[in-house]
Amino acid sequence: MPAKANLLTTIWQRLKSWEGLLLALLVAIVGINSLNAPGYLTVANQTNLFVLSIEKVIVAITMTLLIINGEIDLSAPSIMGLSACLTAFLFRDNIPFGTALFLAMAVGLACGLFNGFWIARVGLNSLVVTLAMLICYRGLARVLLEDESISQFPAWFNELGQKNLIGPFPMSLLIFLGLFLIALVILQYSGFGRLIYVIGNSKDVARYSGVRVPKVKFLLYIASGLISALAGLLLAARLGAVRGDLASGYELDIITMSLLGGISIYGGSGTLYGVFLSILIILNVRNGMGLAGLSGHFQTGVIGILLILSVLGPNLMRDARAAINRRRLQANLQRRA
Amino acid sequence: MKTFRNILVGLVSRFRPEQIRLLFLLVLMALVVIFFSIQVPGYFNTRFIVRQSTSVVVIAILAIGQTLVFLTRNFDLSLGSIVGVTAYIVGQQLWRHPEIPPVGAVLMAIGLGMLMGSINGVLIAYGRVPSIITTIATLAIYRSFLVEYSNAVPITTNNLPRWLVKLSATSLFSIGEFDVRVTFAVMVLTLLLFQLVLSFLPFGRRLYAIGSNPDAARIAGFPAKRIVFTAFLLSGALAGLAGFLFLVRFGNITVLAGIGLEFESIAAAVVGGVSNNGGSGTVIGAFLGALLLDLLQNSLFRWAVISEFWRDAILGILILLAVALDFVVFDRLKNLWARVELEVSAGKAGDESKDLGEVVTHAS
């Protein structure tokens, strides 16, 4: 019998964690949505829901790695916009489309290198640097396209973004699953992943232990730049049209996905499993509000509130736990006296 | 070597590194004006100065609020939405109730701003949610509130009372050909008020203390939470005032009003030498930063060689350069200054008593 009791307590412990809370929340939201809309919980609808925000979800992976590392990349949505705008700009000037895609990825790499240089090598604050670059890369995207909207890309490009590749899954979803698995293995089951956590916990301790902190940070920013550029191209393929403000304002959703998943904004803790759950929650919340007829702006406001709650909640919980412990301690002391 | 040393000692006794920074900004501004005077015919005249003085008002007042928040090692990214919401609501109320007196309208704007600033402040100071997270979220929340509240009905100049529309072109008095507009006078007064508060009042000094060393400030018994809360409250109030001036200046308010102002205010503060690590910077510096940015934007707009779309790209690079320059040059300059100052005082002390001189040299 004790073995069974142990198993139950482990499951109970798991459920009491942040991930367990997210799971319960997810079940509740999906339950409510299914009651409101018949046919909600079908593979087709759940896939569709993913595909409608797949670009944000892909960037959330690298954002998670960076936040665990104790840094942040606010410029990711602007890199998405810049890579898509560069492709559209080159396409309009009759550059072969393959070359345009290649150059767009190269510009993503360049943006990542640029961010990484200032943050990892020079040692500037990542918030300020990526905030400045959020403005700058977006500005460059505007310079390229000005007020124009470019569409009519080659048919194969739009089909890749819009049609299903294998079974009910389009290419973008497969790319996400692939990247997510790679990130999961790297972060949760490899030495490099441990380094990411160690640096996030304490940069100084990591440095004194002989970890090459700048190198790790540099690699993460390069990954963030490349993946953001890829996500920008996927967004262009799915929408079939590109404008200067493509993907602007996505940083709210992307950061919320990471933080709601239990990633600490101070770095060093949280897992990708939690992030996966929080992605599902955010997608289902947005979809549910859409079904209830609430506008996109209203949904954005709710996501903002979710973001605050995802940090405020654990803070208040910690306060409450500390207060309970203190009271218990005082009661014990009084009993002894 | 000896002469270099003497020059350095002379400099140290006359200027502080922060003052050199402000001087540098003024020189940069002069260069911008000279460059565009050569490039654009009929660029520099009194009309240009008057227009510049009114166009800098909104961003300068936001930069003051951003400075207060920066001093405590925080950010306020929600300023653009606060400006939009106050400009819209005050405009709407004046449309429905034209009998509201000017003072009432201003107080309503400041009150609305304070309300939104206090929401930020409570979450950041008492809820311990990092300011960057809180204000990214409230930037979106306030904006989506505005969109829902307005039902996409814009405020137009025709709907506003006459006194408000005329206010932007009303002069308080004129110095020669230069008209001092009412809005500009309001900005100058606010600027002076907050510079005095920061320099002389206990509250101002505590802002610096908390920013330069939060732990020390807490141990010294400063009510850190209340001070951070007050900084956000004031930043919101200033954004409310800026929202009113935004309404005065443009008259036409849509749900998009004020988007991007939060970035410009951060740029102004950083370029003006307010450190994002807290604890250093002045309101006057932030104003000069705002003036330089606004001057550049207005000038690029009139320069035919490159498109006005370069504005944001240049803004971003300027923020980065300002931060990098601070980190690479000015920090070293400050250290150099401190060393030279110590040596000078050690030298002086050495004349009087050798022992004291030695003590000071050891301390360095």
Chai-1 contact restraints between the chains, C-beta under 6 A:
chainA,res_idxA,chainB,res_idxB,connection_type,confidence,min_distance_angstrom,max_distance_angstrom,comment,restraint_id
A,L124,B,V323,contact,1.0,0.0,6.0,A-B,restraint_1
A,L124,B,F327,contact,1.0,0.0,6.0,A-B,restraint_2
A,L127,B,I132,contact,1.0,0.0,6.0,A-B,restraint_3
A,V128,B,N276,contact,1.0,0.0,6.0,A-B,restraint_4
A,V128,B,V323,contact,1.0,0.0,6.0,A-B,restraint_5
A,A132,B,G316,contact,1.0,0.0,6.0,A-B,restraint_6
A,A132,B,I319,contact,1.0,0.0,6.0,A-B,restraint_7
A,A132,B,L320,contact,1.0,0.0,6.0,A-B,restraint_8
A,I135,B,F263,contact,1.0,0.0,6.0,A-B,restraint_9
A,I135,B,D312,contact,1.0,0.0,6.0,A-B,restraint_10
A,I135,B,L315,contact,1.0,0.0,6.0,A-B,restraint_11
A,I135,B,G316,contact,1.0,0.0,6.0,A-B,restraint_12
A,C136,B,A313,contact,1.0,0.0,6.0,A-B,restraint_13
A,C136,B,G316,contact,1.0,0.0,6.0,A-B,restraint_14
A,C136,B,I317,contact,1.0,0.0,6.0,A-B,restraint_15
A,R138,B,D312,contact,1.0,0.0,6.0,A-B,restraint_16
A,G139,B,D312,contact,1.0,0.0,6.0,A-B,restraint_17
A,G139,B,A313,contact,1.0,0.0,6.0,A-B,restraint_18
A,G139,B,G316,contact,1.0,0.0,6.0,A-B,restraint_19
A,L140,B,A313,contact,1.0,0.0,6.0,A-B,restraint_20
A,R142,B,F309,contact,1.0,0.0,6.0,A-B,restraint_21
A,V143,B,F309,contact,1.0,0.0,6.0,A-B,restraint_22
A,V143,B,W310,contact,1.0,0.0,6.0,A-B,restraint_23
A,V143,B,A313,contact,1.0,0.0,6.0,A-B,restraint_24
A,E146,B,F309,contact,1.0,0.0,6.0,A-B,restraint_25
A,L252,B,I136,contact,1.0,0.0,6.0,A-B,restraint_26
A,L252,B,A140,contact,1.0,0.0,6.0,A-B,restraint_27
A,I265,B,P130,contact,1.0,0.0,6.0,A-B,restraint_28
A,H297,B,S144,contact,1.0,0.0,6.0,A-B,restraint_29
A,H297,B,V147,contact,1.0,0.0,6.0,A-B,restraint_30
A,F298,B,S144,contact,1.0,0.0,6.0,A-B,restraint_31
A,F298,B,E148,contact,1.0,0.0,6.0,A-B,restraint_32
A,T300,B,A140,contact,1.0,0.0,6.0,A-B,restraint_33
A,T300,B,S144,contact,1.0,0.0,6.0,A-B,restraint_34
A,G301,B,I141,contact,1.0,0.0,6.0,A-B,restraint_35
A,G301,B,S144,contact,1.0,0.0,6.0,A-B,restraint_36
A,G304,B,A137,contact,1.0,0.0,6.0,A-B,restraint_37
A,G304,B,A140,contact,1.0,0.0,6.0,A-B,restraint_38
A,G304,B,I141,contact,1.0,0.0,6.0,A-B,restraint_39
A,L307,B,A137,contact,1.0,0.0,6.0,A-B,restraint_40
A,I308,B,V129,contact,1.0,0.0,6.0,A-B,restraint_41
A,I308,B,A137,contact,1.0,0.0,6.0,A-B,restraint_42
A,V311,B,V129,contact,1.0,0.0,6.0,A-B,restraint_43
A,V311,B,I133,contact,1.0,0.0,6.0,A-B,restraint_44
A,L312,B,G127,contact,1.0,0.0,6.0,A-B,restraint_45
A,L312,B,V129,contact,1.0,0.0,6.0,A-B,restraint_46
A,N315,B,R128,contact,1.0,0.0,6.0,A-B,restraint_47
